[in-house]
Amino acid sequence: MDKTAELTQQLKEANEKLAQLPGNVDEYVEFMSLLNEVLDGVPDTDRKYQYIADLFELLNQHEVRITSTQRNAFFELATTVNALRTQLQFSQESSESNVSRFSKELQHDIPQLYKDVERVAERLEDKIFENPKAKRAEVLERIEEIEEMVKAASSDAVRYNRYQEVLKMDVTPFEEVEDMKGSFQVKAKLWRSIDAWDKLSKVW
């Protein structure tokens, strides 16, 4: 009955994973991958289960002695198979509601990204970047702060696009994010180059 215990364990693990509903789109992608994998394996699972069930029935018909351990193992397998079938049906139904849920959440998050881009643009308009007499240490510190904001916004844009593809939504180009990155790079490159040149000049 090693095969019975092995199959039971495999199905229990799949059932436990499918019972953990996704909390975000990344988890949803993993969830759907597992769901499709389990669904693809259903024919093979049914075949293995039917083989064990037929064998169990044959032993009963010929009154071959079956130990309580073997009997319990088969009943546990039967229970696990039924539980997985129920879980698969629930998972397929919940996947549709998850698409709707995550799509709404994404539509709520995207406007916040645009606000973040606007904040970066406002900080880049600071007159300190146009002042050649500004304290370089202060300017570079601000550049580093803004750089973190730029990285975060850029990361969000990439992530949201990935989510949109998964959820089969229209992919937003986020041109404003690209413009923000370009504006930042111009100022950052200028001031960092000035700083690098100054340090190099002191070495000479």
Summary of the structure (lengths in Angstrom):
residues: 204
radius of gyration: 29.6
end to end distance: 81.0
largest distance: 98.9
contacts: 525
relative contact order: 0.09
helix: 85%
strand: 0%
